[in-house]
Amino acid sequence: MTDGAEGGRVAALRSAAAAVADAERLVERERDVLREVARAARSEGMSMYRIAQVTGYTEPRVARLVRD
C-alpha cells in the first residue's frame, strides 16, 4: 500500500502530465494556424521577410512552414 504522501505525489505527476499534454495540443493547434496564415500571406504576395518580421520567426522557419 502507498502512504498518503506517495499517493499525493502520484496524483501531482498525473496532473502535470495532463497539463503537458494540453500544452502540446495547444502548441500544435497554434502551429497549424500559423502555417495556414503564412501560406495565405505568401499566396497573396507577401514576402518571406515580411512574414518573418510579423511572426517573429526566421525566414528559413517561415519557408518550412509555407512549404510543408
C-alpha positions, 0 to 999 in steps of 0.5 A: 500500500502507498502512504498518503504522501506517495499517493499525493505525489502520484496524483501531482505527476498525473496532473502535470502530465495532463497539463503537458499534454494540453500544452502540446495540443495547444502548441500544435493547434497554434502551429497549424494556424500559423502555417495556414496564415503564412501560406495565405500571406505568401499566396497573396504576395507577401514576402518571406521577410515580411512574414518573418518580421510579423511572426517573429520567426526566421525566414528559413522557419517561415519557408518550412512552414509555407512549404510543408 
